[in-house]
């Protein structure tokens, strides 16, 4: 059995897929706004003492996001890029980034 601490957060930003090859969603070539929803899971031991305090962890992730993407214009940064960057910075077992809490990307540690 595996126990995870889970945090969620969200932030608003603008990005674009400048080289979008699909005519039916060609508007993605232009900057557009999303609320990005982030979920991260961190493996912990099954014990009564909280190994990771999830409020403090969420605050660290929020500070990272604010610093990494402070101007709210992500350029061509994708959900995939955000997942990789969060995975590298925090080493969770799982991270997801969803646009408007509808469609997105999941990344799981090996």
Buried (B, 14 or more C-beta within 10 A) or exposed (E): EEEBBEBEBBBEBBBBBEEBEEEEEEEBBEBEEBEBBBBBBBBBEEEEEEEEEBEEBBEEBBEBBEEEBEEEEBEEBBBEBBBBBBBEBBEBBBBBBBBEEEEBBEBEEE
